[in-house]
């Protein structure tokens, strides 16, 4: 019998909490969401999945990271709705060829850019989700995505460049 979310979650809880702390360090200093709450919200989303088929530890962590991304995006949207103009996030995509100074972006803007990337290049979007949100290494991301580490490295560089270009452009009003 394959282990379910309830069995796997305690095994990776510390790692998920580390990821949550990393995400929240990028948030504004007055952010009210705590790492434990972020992990717990991700757990609620994961436990609502019907018969998940976890293929590996990397697979589980990747999906949990996506759940945390959704929680943070929803949180930023709710905050933006409550207080227009606030809810910005400092994001730094590691290994960036651009200056190392963090850029202030909004999670909602990042989510819009990732949605566009998913439409244009789904594989690149998965790389960003696993590396940036999942905190997976090149090798872990390769295992999760079932591609070679060289492919992950190449696509990660391309995805970062695409995101920097996309996020640098002013958002068009709809």
N, C-alpha and C positions, 0 to 999 in steps of 0.2 A: 504494500500500500504506500502510495506517495504521500509525503508529509504535506499538510495544509498550512495555511497562513498562521494558524494558532500555534503550530509546532515550530515553524521557522522563525517567526517574529522574535521570540526571546533569544534565539541564537545570534541574531544580527542587531539586536536592540542597541547595544553600545555603539556600533558603527553608524547606525541611523542617527543616533543622538549626536555623534560627532559631526555628521553631515549637516544636521539641523543647526548646530551651533555655527558652523561655517557659513551657512546661508544667512543666518540672522545677524552675524557680524557685519554683513554687507548692508544691512538695513539701517535706517535712521536710528539715532541713539534713543529716541523716545518710543521705539517700537514696543508694542505690548504683548505680542505673541512670544512665548517662551519655547525653547527647544523641545521640552517634554510635550507641550501642547501640539507642536508641529508634528512630532513623531506619532502622537496619539491620533491626531486627525488623519494622518496617512494610514495608520492601522485600521481605522474605521472604514476608509475607502477600500483598502485591500480585503478586509474581512467581508465586504459586501459582494465580492466577486464570486460568481457561481463556479464551483469546481475548477479552481485555477490549476494549471499544469506547470508547476515550477520545474524548469529544466536544470537549473544550477543555482548556486549561491549568487553568482553574478546576475542571473536572470531575475531572481527575487529582489536583489538590491536595485537593479535598474527600474523595475516596476514600482518599487517603493519610492524611489527618487522622483519618478514621474508623478506619483501621488502627492509628494511634498511640493512639487512644482505647482500642481493644481491648487493646493491649499494656499500657497503664497500668492498665486495670481488672484485667486478669489478674494483673499484678504486685502490685497492692494486695490482691487476694484471696489470692494466695499468701502474701504477707507477713502478712496478718491471720490466716491459718490457722496460720502458724508462730509468731506472737506476737500473741495476742488483745489487742485494745485499742490497737494501734499501727497505723501505716500511714495516718495522717490526712494530708489535703492541704488547703492553704489555697487557696481558690478565690474569685476576684472576677470577677463578670460585668461587663465594662466597660459604661459608660453606664447604670449602674444607678440607678433612682430612689431606692434605699435608701442608707443611710450607706455611705461609701466604704471603711470598715474592712473588710478581708478577713474572711471567715467560714471557720472550719476545718470542712471536710467531708471525708468519706472518699470516695475514688473509687468504692468499691463502692456507697455510698449514692447517689452521683450517678448511677451506672449504673442502679440500681433506679428512681430518679426518672425518668430518661430513657426507660427501658423502659415505664414507666407512661404517660409523655407520648406515646410512640410509639403506644401502644394507643389513647389518647384523642384525640390530635391529631397524626397523623404529619407533617403539614406543619410544625408548630411544632418538632417534634423535629429535622427536617432543618435548620431555621434554626439551632438551637442547635449542631448538629454542624458546620455549615459556618462559622458565625461564631466560636464558642468554640473548638472543636477544630481547625477548618480555618484559622482566622485570616483568613478571607476578608473583604474589605470588603463593604459593602452592595451595591455594584455587581457585584462578583465573585460574591457569593452569589446575586444575582438572575439572573446569567448561568447559573450552575451549576444553579439550580433552575428556570430558565425562567419566572420571574415578574418583575413590575416591582420596581424599587427601593423604591417606596412600600409595596408588599406586604411586602417583607423588613423594612423599618423597623417597620411596624405589628406584624407577627408576632414580630419579635425582642423588642419591648417586652412583648408579651403572654406570650411564652415565658419571659422573665426573671422576670416577676411570678409566673407559675405555678410556676416552679422555686423561687423564694424561699419561696413559701407551702408548697410540698410539702416542701422540705428543712427548714423550720422545725418541721414536725410530727414528733413522735417516731415512729421506725420501729416498726411493730408486729411482734412476734415471731410466727414461723409455727410 
